[in-house]
Amino acid sequence: MSTSGARVVVAVLTYKRPQTLAALLPVLGAQCAEVPDSASVLVVDNDPAASARDLVSANGFAYEHEATPGISAARNRALEVALERGFDVLVFIDDDELPVPGWLSSLLTTWRSTGADGVVGQVESEFEGTLDPWIAAGGFFTRRRLPTGTPVTVAATNNLLLCLPAVAARGLRFDERLGLIGGEDTLFTRTLTGTGGTLVWCAEASVTDVVPAARMTRKFVVQRAFRYGATATRVEVALASGVAGRLVVRLRQTATAATRLAAGLARLALGTVTFSPGRRAAGVRNLARGCGLLSGLVGYVPSQYAR
């Protein structure tokens, strides 16, 4: 498709976060006005009570109510609306993030210059309070950093541009079986690239993720590492083809889990004898991820979006 004069929609999925949503919407409106394309904002409210309706209307943006619980249902609602209304580009951003100046322009510039089917933006963490040194040393909030234009095979949807014709041609949707546990974005983007689609990185299109104090505890980050492992296994099984393919995946995930558990125990032991909190924390993270990989094999994945 021609990338000049594209019709762009920025979709924000929200669930009972009026304060962060109120801070985000004017920023998005300003950035939409700065690009040479026809760009607008769409808010999909996943609260059954439609609590964000008045706030969105007061800011003059498009509003959709998706009462079905789960992140997949809300993402699919945004995707369906974007396709039905003839948009060329859909950009996802979370309701608790804030983009840097020029964020939307950078995503679109990278999309045009690379011809990719999707562009992945960078995410920076900002903490409400002082981060526990043990958590920092363990790399629990470490995020990948890549040069602009680097091809990637998987992406989260908290900062992601999608070329809608590429999505429509593949009939892609977010798997609603993963709506309450997460991993739907991993499965979606892995399917996109697995069917010949292209994703590239954009370092300039950064958003700030404000991490609340409730997510800055050791318990939370360890549980999240466990959940990441469990959802990773669920995604691998979902991508496998046939009984034989799923068996291979299960064997491979078992081997990967064993490797992570062994590495975690080794790091934990070394960190204990050397009095290194970083090694101990990294060991715990590896152990949690390995246990999660095994948990996913038996079908248990903790709910990330439980109501």
N, C-alpha and C positions, 0 to 999 in steps of 0.2 A: 504494500500500500504506500501511497505518497505520505510522507511525514510532514509536509508543509501545511500549515493551517489546520492542525489536528483538533478534534473535539475531545477535550480532556475532562474527566471527572475525578475528583479527589474524594475517596470514600473514608469516612470515619465510623467505625463501629463503636457503640457506646453501651454501657450498662451501669447505671447509677453512679456516674462520676461527673456531677454537674460543675464542680469547681474547675477541674482540669479541662473539661470540654469548653467551658466558658472562656478559658484562657487561650485555647487552641483555635477556636473558630475565627476570631478576627485576624489572626496571623495567616490562616489559610486563605481567607478572603483577600487579603492584601497580596499574597503571593500569586493567587490566580489572576489578579488584575495586572501583575507585572509581566506575565509571559505573553508572547505574540499570538498564542493560540486562544481558542474559545474554551476557557477553563471555568469550572464551577465546583461547588462542594455539595456532597450528599452525605447525610448522617443517617445511619441505620441504627435504630434504637432496639436493643434486645431485651429491654425491660418489659414484662407483660403489662405493667401499669402505664407504659408510654410516658415515663417521667421526664424525658428530654424534649418532648414535643414543643412546649412553650418556649424553652430556651432557644431551640433551633429556629423556630418561627420568628422570634424576636430579632434574630440575627439575619433573617432573610434568606436562609439556605433551604435547600430541598430536604425533605424529611420522609423517611420510610420506617414503618413499625413492623418489626419481625418478632412476634411473640414466641415462636418456637425456641426453647432453650438451646443454647450451644453456639459456639463461635462459628461452626461450619454453616449453620442455617443463616446467620447474619451475613457472612461473607457471600454465600450464594445469593442472598437477596440483593446485595450490592451489585454482584456480577450480572444477575438477570436484569436489573433495572438499567445498568449501563448498556447492555446489549440491546434491550428493547428500545432504548431512546437513541440508539445510533451513535454512541460514543466510540472513538477510536482507541482511546487510552484510558485505563483505570489505574489509579494510584491508591494504594492502601497506606494509612497511617493510623496508629493507635490513639485512643482518646486521652492517654496519660503521657503523651510525648509532645515535644515542641521542636519544630524544624528550624535550622539555621537560616539566615537570610540567603536567598537564592536557591533554596533546596529544590523547589519544583522546577525551576529553570535548569538546574544542573542535571536532574533526572531526564528531562526532555532533551537536553543537549546531547547527553550520552546516548540516549535512545536513537537520536537522529544520526549521530556520527558513527555508531556501530551497526545499526540495522538489527539490533538484537530484539528478541521477542519479549524480553523482560530486563529490567534494570534494578539492581539491589543497592539500596543506600546503606550507609554506615550508621551505627547506633552507638551513642556515648551514654554511659551511666552517670547520673548525678544523684547523690545520696542525701536523704533527709537525716542529717546527723553524721557522726563519725563512724566509719566502717570498722568493724572488728578486725584487728590486724591478722587474726587467724584466717578469716574469710578472704581478706586481700591476699595473704600469702598463698592460700590454696588455689587462687585463680578462679574462684567461683563466679566472678563477674567479668572475667576476661572475654573479650569479644575479638573476632577476627578483623584484621586490617589488611586491605589489599589495594594495589594501585588501580586507578580508574581504567576500565576496559578489560580487566582480568576476567576470563570466563569462569563461571561457577556452575555447579550442577544442582545446587539446592539453596533455598532461601527461606527465611521467615517472611511473614507478610506484614510486619509492623513498619516496613519502609520499602515498599516494592511497587514498581511500575510494571504493568502488564499491557502488551499490545493485544487488543481485543480480537482482531481477526485471527491471530495465531491461537488464541484460546478457543474461539468459536470453531475453528477448523478441526480442532481435536476433541470438541465436545467436553471440555474439561469442567469439572465442578469440584467443590470441596466435599470430601467424604463425611456425611453426617453421622456415621458411626463413631467418628473421632471428635464429635462436636463438644463433648464434655470432658474429654481427657487430653486434647491437644494432639499435635502431630499432623493435623490436616494440611497445614502449609507445607510441611516437608513432603508429604505424599503428593500434593498438587504440583509442586515445582519439580520434584523428581520425575513425575510422569511427563511434565512438559519437556524437560531436557532428554528424558529417555525415549521420546518419540521424535527427536530431531530438533526440538526447540532450543533456543540459545538464551542464556542469562549472563549478564556481565555486571561487574562491580562499578560503583560510582562513589569514590571517596569524598567528593565535595558535597554530595547530597546527604548530609548528616542530620540526624534527629537526636534530641536529648531525651533519654528515658529517665524520669524521676522515680527513684526507687524509695518507696515508703519505708518507715522504720520497721513495719511488720515483716518486711521481706529481707531485713538485714540481720536476721538471727541465724545462728548455726543450724538450728533445727530446720528452718525453712530452706536454706541452700542445700543441705544434705538431702532433704526430701525431694527437692527439685532435681538434683542430680540423679536420684533413683528414678523419678518419673521420666526424665529424658531418656534413660536407658530403656525403660519399659516401652515408651512410645516408639523409640528407634526400632525395636524388635517388631512391634505391630506394623510399622510402615514397611519394613523389609518383607515380612510375610505377605502383606497386601500386594506388594509389587511382584511377588513370585508368580510364576505361571505353572499351573498344574500341581498334582500331588508330588511329583518328583522334585519340582522346583521348590516347593515349600519345605520339603524334607532337607534339601541342600541348604536352604536358608537357616533352618533350625539348627543344623549341625554347625554351620558357620558361626551363627550367633552364640552357640554354646562355647565354641572355641574362643571367640572374641571375649566372652564373659570370663572364661577361665584365665585368659591372659591378663585382663584388667584386674581380676581378683588377686592374682599372683603379684602383679606390679604394685597393687595397692597395699598388700601385706608387706612387701619388701620396703616400700617407701615409709610406711608407718613404723616399721621396726627400725629402719635407719634413722628416721626422724626422732625416735625415742632415745636411741643410744647417743645421738649427736646433739640432742636438745634443740632440734630444728623444728619450729612450729610450721614452717612452710612445707617441709617434707611430710610432717604428720597430717597436715590439712590436705595436701595433695593425695596422700594415701587414702584418707577417708573418702575423698571425692571419687577416686578410682574404685574403691570398694562399693560405694553407693551406686555408681554407674553400672558396675558389673552385676550387682544383685538385681538392678532394674532390668538389665538385658535378660536375665534368667526369668524374672517375673513376667515379662512380656511373653515368653514362650508358653507359659501356662494360662495366659489370658488375663492376668491381673495388671491393671494400670490404674494408679490413683487418679481421681478426678481433679482436673485443674480448674474446671469451671462449674463446680458443684454449686447448686443454689441452696 
